[in-house]
Amino acid sequence: MSDNAAIRTENLNLFYTGGHASQALKDINIAFPANRLTTIIGPSGCGKSSLLKSLNRLHDIHQNTRIEGEVYLGGEPVYQSRRPVPDIRSRIGYVSQKPTALPMSIYRNVAYGPRIHRSLGKAELDDLVETYLRKVNLWNEVKDRLHSPAAQLSVGQIQRLSLARSLAVEPEVLLCDEVTSALDPISAQKVEETLLQLKEDYTIIMVTHLMHQVERLADHVVFVYLGEVVEAGEARTLLNHPGKEATRRFVSGHAMPDVALRATA
Ligand SMILES: Nc1ncnc2c1ncn2[C@@H]1O[C@H](COP(=O)(O)OP(=O)(O)OP(=O)(O)O)[C@@H](O)[C@H]1O
């Protein structure tokens, strides 16, 4: 287990217990290194998003899931914890593939989380909003219309605003679920550039389908297949010299055998 892990899982299992009961994650033991960008890759339906969401207890909002095992954030348990779940989530930000603006101004989108967690004066909030809009390279585009509805921004701008909103509560870890998949190529490039800057200061864990994005952004890669971690390691090594046959097939673009998950007995 890596000493510099920001977040790690221990014997993590996830079951969907609804009509089509299945085990989506099986005995996941994985460490995500601090201040690195880790991409989670694998064929469609193999459990990438399920793994990402299990890291900040996003499955809690669905009744038909069961989690076994544990996630440790900086050594503290995420599941067997006495802290309220919103406290835990404030330490692990999540940005989804669907760019979403809260129905309020650009300014208030960024100030929303910090206002819940801390009491801040106007000058402090102004500073905070500018800081996080700058961090996501959006400040210059919106500084003259901070109090306009955020919904008036382009989809690509809204995705960078979503990043700013997540970062404004000062998480240690940022989870990104295919955050460029809904964007045009130029907007996607801007988000990628932002992530490259952010990874200096944050632990970023990102699900992506795009191998060229993995090559551009990843320091570390986790390859998931059929709900299991097949292989994880330093990006260049894993991509160029995979240790497992399944990884080699996937990174070289071969079709993978059926990824339908096995039903639980
Ligand atoms: N809420 C749910 N209830 C039941 N099954 C689910 C639920 N969410 C996901 N699954 C199933 O769990 C498996 C893993 O899904 P998941 O979305 O984690 O895969 P993925 O690798 O992220 O896929 P993709 O790349 O297509 O987004 C799939 O078989 C999926 O159908």
PDBQT file of the ligand as one rigid body, heavy atoms in Angstrom, charges set to zero:
ROOT
HETATM    1  N1  LIG A 301     -27.957   2.180  -9.955  1.00  0.00    +0.000 N 
HETATM    2  C1  LIG A 301     -27.674   0.989 -10.499  1.00  0.00    +0.000 A 
HETATM    3  N2  LIG A 301     -28.448  -0.081 -10.294  1.00  0.00    +0.000 NA
HETATM    4  C2  LIG A 301     -28.157  -1.291 -10.829  1.00  0.00    +0.000 A 
HETATM    5  N3  LIG A 301     -27.064  -1.528 -11.583  1.00  0.00    +0.000 NA
HETATM    6  C3  LIG A 301     -26.249  -0.494 -11.830  1.00  0.00    +0.000 A 
HETATM    7  C4  LIG A 301     -26.500   0.816 -11.307  1.00  0.00    +0.000 A 
HETATM    8  N4  LIG A 301     -25.493   1.646 -11.724  1.00  0.00    +0.000 NA
HETATM    9  C5  LIG A 301     -24.668   0.882 -12.470  1.00  0.00    +0.000 A 
HETATM   10  N5  LIG A 301     -25.110  -0.387 -12.532  1.00  0.00    +0.000 N 
HETATM   11  C6  LIG A 301     -24.485  -1.511 -13.234  1.00  0.00    +0.000 C 
HETATM   12  O1  LIG A 301     -23.194  -1.707 -12.668  1.00  0.00    +0.000 OA
HETATM   13  C7  LIG A 301     -22.248  -2.013 -13.680  1.00  0.00    +0.000 C 
HETATM   14  C8  LIG A 301     -21.107  -1.008 -13.651  1.00  0.00    +0.000 C 
HETATM   15  O2  LIG A 301     -21.618   0.252 -14.071  1.00  0.00    +0.000 OA
HETATM   16  P1  LIG A 301     -20.714   1.539 -14.100  1.00  0.00    +0.000 P 
HETATM   17  O3  LIG A 301     -21.580   2.681 -14.517  1.00  0.00    +0.000 OA
HETATM   18  O4  LIG A 301     -19.985   1.642 -12.821  1.00  0.00    +0.000 OA
HETATM   19  O5  LIG A 301     -19.682   1.141 -15.256  1.00  0.00    +0.000 OA
HETATM   20  P2  LIG A 301     -18.722   2.079 -16.095  1.00  0.00    +0.000 P 
HETATM   21  O6  LIG A 301     -17.474   1.302 -16.301  1.00  0.00    +0.000 OA
HETATM   22  O7  LIG A 301     -18.594   3.407 -15.457  1.00  0.00    +0.000 OA
HETATM   23  O8  LIG A 301     -19.522   2.175 -17.465  1.00  0.00    +0.000 OA
HETATM   24  P3  LIG A 301     -19.520   3.317 -18.591  1.00  0.00    +0.000 P 
HETATM   25  O9  LIG A 301     -18.106   3.436 -19.064  1.00  0.00    +0.000 OA
HETATM   26  O10 LIG A 301     -20.420   2.757 -19.648  1.00  0.00    +0.000 OA
HETATM   27  O11 LIG A 301     -20.054   4.568 -17.960  1.00  0.00    +0.000 OA
HETATM   28  C9  LIG A 301     -23.013  -2.030 -14.990  1.00  0.00    +0.000 C 
HETATM   29  O12 LIG A 301     -23.368  -3.353 -15.279  1.00  0.00    +0.000 OA
HETATM   30  C10 LIG A 301     -24.238  -1.195 -14.696  1.00  0.00    +0.000 C 
HETATM   31  O13 LIG A 301     -25.325  -1.598 -15.486  1.00  0.00    +0.000 OA
ENDROOT
TORSDOF 0
